[in-house]
């Protein structure tokens, strides 16, 4: 079955009208959609992360990976709990394992992080957090910032080159496993200006960064998933993956369904796109990118100034929502919720979640189904 595609102008026009409608009456449509996503995934079990043997491996005790799609490491020395890392496979347009979203590595989990990168054949890492915010440690430094070599467990990590973009850094890293003659080259994208609560101040900057990563992903063989992390691996990571995924859809002429994308991500990792501010921001960034900013083609773009400025105004008026880990009330609520782990959902429920027909990526079939002349990039 051939998938109907649209021009960039058509996609932009429809998204423009939809965003205008959602932003009306003090963002009532955005608020309603986001509230409807609140319950998505909450009944999915997180028993591995909840277990006593693994609790110290979680940066935040209330942000845990879902069992059905958690990344499993190889078991070390016959110790069963050595397969655990706070990370989930999430979809991104091609399969259920296009990305790995994970927490920022801690000092005690750096070896596990690099073991995951090696075992999953990862070639791109995207880091959308600073290492610190004032006195708060958000992510431990797990790679050499300048040229040099460090060892984490069996993995040797060597920074080869480091280039600075407008608001981000691109580092080439050589990985070598002990007793393994082969090495691998990893590209590490570091976007430190995204605050730990809320959204980047410069949407154009994030669009440029995301589009750069998108083009890189599409230019290399799909050897393994790309790793995306912030501090907890949910809010900023989910926002980045959502935007990149939707860019991929639009670049192939497919109308984006932002709500469906976020719902799908939340079935794979909790709290992806964590607050209303981030949810609205995804729409604004996609509008900006489609209108010709950050790699979009402006030749076919209708005027969207009214919609974009309206959405941007609402974003700026929103108070900075807590990202979860800084909100004591949320922590207390979550602790009460986690005192009694929910029962495992029926197997049929898991099968429904994982069935490709129930996921948004069904809208992005192989390129052979498309008319090449209808593509935009």
Secondary structure by P-SEA (a helix, b strand, c coil): cbbbbbcaaaaaaaaaaaaaaaacccaaaaaaaaaaacccccccccccccccccccccccccbbbbccccccccccccccccccccbbbbbcccccccbbbbcccccccaaaaaaaaaaacccbbbbcccccccccccccccccccccccccccbbbbbcbbbbcccbbbbbbbbbcccccbbbbbbbbbbcccccccccccaaaaaaaaaaaaaaaaaccccbbbbbbcccccaaaaaaaaaaaaaaaaaacccccaaaaaaaaaaccccccccaaaaaaaaaaaaaaaaccccccccccccaaaaaaaaaaaaaaccccccccccaaaaaaaaaaaccccccccaaaaaaaaccccccccccccccccccccccc
